[in-house]
Amino acid sequence: MKRHCLLLIVLGLLAFGKASAQYDASFSHYWMMEPSFNPAAVGKESKLNVNAAYNHGFTGFENNPKTMYAGADMPFYFIGAYHGAGVQFLNDQIGLFRHTRFALQYAYKHKLLGGMLSVGLQAAMLSETFDGSGLDLEDSSDPAFSSSEVEGSGFDLAAGLFYTHRNWWAGASVQHALAPVIELGETNEIELDRTYYLTGGCNIRLRSPFLTIHPSVLARTDLTAWRVDITGRVKYTNDKKVMYVGATYSPTTSVTVMVGGMVHGISLGYSYEMYTSTLSVGNGSHELCVGYQTDLNLYKKGRNKHKSVRFL
């Protein structure tokens, strides 16, 4: 199992070679929010799973990015097979731009080689808004810039694969599969490039029955820019109470520290991302993540309860 962990992390490191900004928002708690970038991850456990996150980036700067995410997913059993379904909402504001996404997700699950393979599809409606009234231009008549609020919308698709096997998992997905072009008013447009994701991780049990180690990796690229997040968490579990501390390293980008826990199915996590550039330590990003989980019985009462292969 440890060999699988090492292989997944190495693949994430070797997948890409240069880092810069991208269209999609980035969350430090990606390991709690896998459906946000891979629709095949919906229903990955036999639980109703609800998550919400708020990220406040580049603290201290005017018009800094602010991102809110909310999503819910669950598995269900129908006609002799496992399935997953999910819904999500994203609101991402950067300066005068605002991007929103509402998506429905579905995954078909099939037992394979002792694990579970999921194939997922996501249909989304995108909305883009640019508030030109906030511009301070010397020439207000420049036709390249709108002086009022303009907006546009479009349809988008995403697809993914997700495989779980006892204490390790891996996934691959593509967002903006249609590479949609969204028109803003009559003279401007936004073209969204396909973005590819690769993720993996595992759970390592220690001699202590209360402690486990959870390494994971998330890599993404639009074939122009890339980002890799390599995360390690130590988790303490006692009965239904969970606490964790961890850190993430993103080469050439940032270092993140995180802490959180879970009580009675309600989880709360906080992280602070410090950029490894010339920015001050105080100009990092704060993130708060809240979640709720409750067990589901996918079968009729008293018959063959399906137990999760994941242990987060």
Number of C-alpha atoms within 10 A of each C-alpha: 12 12 7 15 22 15 13 23 23 12 15 22 19 10 15 17 12 13 17 11 11 16 13 16 19 15 22 26 18 17 19 19 24 18 24 26 26 28 34 33 34 32 27 28 23 22 20 19 23 22 21 20 23 19 23 16 21 21 17 12 9 8 14 15 20 21 21 19 21 20 22 23 24 24 25 17 14 10 6 6 11 19 23 25 23 25 22 20 18 20 17 21 20 14 14 16 17 18 20 18 19 16 21 18 25 25 27 19 24 15 14 12 8 9 15 18 24 26 23 25 21 25 18 19 15 18 18 21 18 23 16 15 13 13 13 9 10 7 8 12 10 10 10 9 16 21 18 12 15 18 18 17 18 14 17 20 19 24 23 24 22 26 22 25 18 15 20 24 23 22 22 22 24 23 24 22 17 14 15 18 16 19 17 19 15 8 10 15 14 12 11 18 20 17 23 22 21 24 27 27 26 27 23 16 13 10 7 8 10 13 17 18 17 22 23 26 27 25 23 25 23 19 12 13 16 20 25 27 26 23 25 18 19 17 20 17 15 10 8 9 14 19 18 19 17 18 20 23 19 21 16 14 17 16 19 21 18 21 17 18 19 19 13 12 15 15 19 18 21 20 23 22 26 21 20 16 10 6 11 13 14 13 15 20 24 19 21 20 23 19 20 18 19 13 14 16 17 18 13 8 8 7 9 10 13 14 13 14 17 16 11 13
